[in-house]
Amino acid sequence: MTRKKRQITFVKKGHCLIPAFGKDKELFDKLKDGELYKAPFSKARNARFLAKYWVLLDLAYSNLPDSFTLNASDGQILHIRNVEDINWHVKMQLGICERRVTLGGKVMYEAGSISFAAMDEESFQEFYDNAINVIIKYFLVGTNKEELEREVLEKFA
């Protein structure tokens, strides 16, 4: 059985790392003095950035015609019914998915996670930038990238 790794969020102050929250302090206090500890570091994600992504998706969906469909490369017609459909297609296009095979051998793809645990700030920034490109290529064809980003910021503010 794999043991779950503990995670402590720190704030850097000068040459020290200070536990950021109460639960972090509790875990930190359990560490033994004089022991050597090693941990990977990543910048914590900003919750507002995830909200900005959903503003982008909502803006894309609200600018689609009433009966928007996409033609897939195999000729199938894909109906976009809601913001979650756009989210699913963006994730699939960017490879944020997992291939699954049913007991009957049918191959299916499940959307992956963009949660705080799945992506650090840098990874999410890359995902967000690429998501804008997918939205312009497939959903808002002909839209200027800078104009779209400006509209997202206006709605997000």
C-alpha positions as CSV (number, residue, x, y, z in Angstrom):
1,M,0.0,0.0,0.0
2,T,1.4,3.4,-1.0
3,R,1.6,5.9,1.8
4,K,0.0,9.3,1.0
5,K,2.6,12.1,0.9
6,R,2.0,15.0,3.2
7,Q,1.8,18.4,1.6
8,I,2.6,21.6,3.4
9,T,2.0,25.0,1.9
10,F,4.7,27.6,2.7
11,V,5.2,31.3,2.4
12,K,8.8,32.4,1.7
13,K,10.0,35.2,4.1
14,G,13.6,36.1,3.6
15,H,15.6,32.9,3.9
16,C,12.8,31.0,5.7
17,L,9.8,29.0,4.7
18,I,6.8,29.6,7.1
19,P,3.8,27.3,7.1
20,A,1.0,29.2,5.4
21,F,-2.1,27.9,7.2
22,G,-3.1,26.3,10.5
23,K,-3.1,22.7,9.0
24,D,0.3,23.4,7.5
25,K,1.7,24.4,10.9
26,E,0.3,21.3,12.5
27,L,2.0,19.1,9.9
28,F,5.2,21.1,10.2
29,D,5.2,20.8,14.0
30,K,5.2,17.0,13.6
31,L,8.5,17.0,11.6
32,K,11.4,15.9,13.8
33,D,14.2,18.4,14.4
34,G,17.5,17.5,12.9
35,E,16.0,15.2,10.3
36,L,16.6,15.8,6.6
37,Y,13.5,16.4,4.5
38,K,13.2,16.7,0.7
39,A,10.2,17.9,-1.3
40,P,9.4,19.1,-4.8
41,F,8.5,22.8,-5.0
42,S,5.9,24.4,-7.3
43,K,4.1,27.7,-7.2
44,A,0.6,27.3,-5.7
45,R,-2.3,27.9,-8.1
46,N,-4.3,31.1,-7.9
47,A,-8.0,30.2,-7.5
48,R,-9.0,33.3,-9.5
49,F,-7.1,31.9,-12.5
50,L,-9.4,28.9,-12.6
51,A,-12.4,31.2,-12.4
52,K,-11.0,33.2,-15.3
53,Y,-10.9,29.9,-17.4
54,W,-14.6,29.4,-16.7
55,V,-15.3,33.0,-17.8
56,L,-13.4,32.2,-21.0
57,L,-15.6,29.1,-21.6
58,D,-18.8,31.0,-20.7
59,L,-17.9,33.8,-23.1
60,A,-17.2,31.3,-25.9
61,Y,-20.5,29.5,-25.3
62,S,-22.5,32.7,-25.1
63,N,-21.1,33.8,-28.5
64,L,-22.1,30.6,-30.3
65,P,-25.1,30.5,-32.6
66,D,-28.2,28.9,-31.1
67,S,-27.7,25.6,-33.0
68,F,-23.9,25.3,-33.0
69,T,-22.4,22.1,-34.3
70,L,-18.9,21.0,-35.2
71,N,-17.9,18.5,-37.9
72,A,-15.4,16.1,-36.5
73,S,-12.6,14.8,-38.6
74,D,-14.5,11.5,-39.2
75,G,-17.6,13.4,-40.4
76,Q,-19.6,13.1,-37.3
77,I,-21.6,16.1,-36.2
78,L,-20.9,17.2,-32.6
79,H,-23.5,19.2,-30.8
80,I,-22.4,21.8,-28.2
81,R,-25.2,22.0,-25.5
82,N,-23.4,23.8,-22.7
83,V,-20.2,25.2,-21.3
84,E,-19.2,21.8,-20.0
85,D,-19.2,20.4,-23.6
86,I,-16.7,23.1,-24.5
87,N,-14.6,22.3,-21.5
88,W,-14.6,18.6,-22.5
89,H,-13.6,19.4,-26.1
90,V,-10.8,21.8,-25.0
91,K,-9.4,19.1,-22.6
92,M,-9.6,16.4,-25.3
93,Q,-7.9,18.6,-27.9
94,L,-5.1,19.5,-25.5
95,G,-4.6,15.8,-24.4
96,I,-5.9,16.3,-20.9
97,C,-7.6,12.9,-21.0
98,E,-7.3,9.3,-20.2
99,R,-7.9,6.4,-22.5
100,R,-10.1,3.7,-21.1
101,V,-11.2,0.4,-22.6
102,T,-14.5,-1.2,-21.6
103,L,-14.9,-4.9,-20.8
104,G,-16.3,-5.3,-24.3
105,G,-13.1,-3.7,-25.8
106,K,-14.7,-0.4,-26.7
107,V,-12.2,2.5,-26.4
108,M,-13.4,5.6,-24.6
109,Y,-11.7,8.8,-23.5
110,E,-12.4,10.4,-20.1
111,A,-11.6,14.1,-19.5
112,G,-8.6,14.6,-17.2
113,S,-8.4,17.0,-14.3
114,I,-7.2,20.5,-14.2
115,S,-7.6,20.6,-10.5
116,F,-5.1,22.3,-8.2
117,A,-3.7,18.9,-7.3
118,A,-3.3,18.0,-11.0
119,M,-1.6,21.2,-12.2
120,D,0.7,23.8,-10.7
121,E,0.5,27.5,-11.8
122,E,2.9,27.2,-14.7
123,S,1.1,24.1,-16.1
124,F,-2.3,25.8,-15.8
125,Q,-0.9,28.9,-17.5
126,E,0.2,26.8,-20.4
127,F,-3.2,25.0,-20.5
128,Y,-5.1,28.3,-20.4
129,D,-3.0,29.8,-23.2
130,N,-3.6,26.7,-25.4
131,A,-7.3,26.7,-24.5
132,I,-7.7,30.1,-25.9
133,N,-6.2,28.8,-29.2
134,V,-8.5,25.9,-29.3
135,I,-11.5,28.1,-28.7
136,I,-10.5,30.4,-31.5
137,K,-9.8,27.5,-33.9
138,Y,-13.0,25.5,-33.3
139,F,-15.6,27.7,-31.6
140,L,-15.0,31.4,-32.3
141,V,-13.4,31.1,-35.7
142,G,-11.9,34.4,-36.9
143,T,-11.9,36.0,-33.4
144,N,-8.8,38.1,-32.6
145,K,-6.9,36.5,-29.7
146,E,-6.1,39.9,-28.1
147,E,-9.7,41.0,-28.4
148,L,-10.9,37.7,-26.8
149,E,-8.4,38.1,-23.9
150,R,-9.6,41.7,-23.4
151,E,-13.3,40.6,-23.2
152,V,-12.4,37.8,-20.7
153,L,-10.6,40.4,-18.5
154,E,-13.6,42.8,-18.7
155,K,-16.1,40.1,-17.7
156,F,-13.7,38.7,-15.1
157,A,-13.1,42.1,-13.3
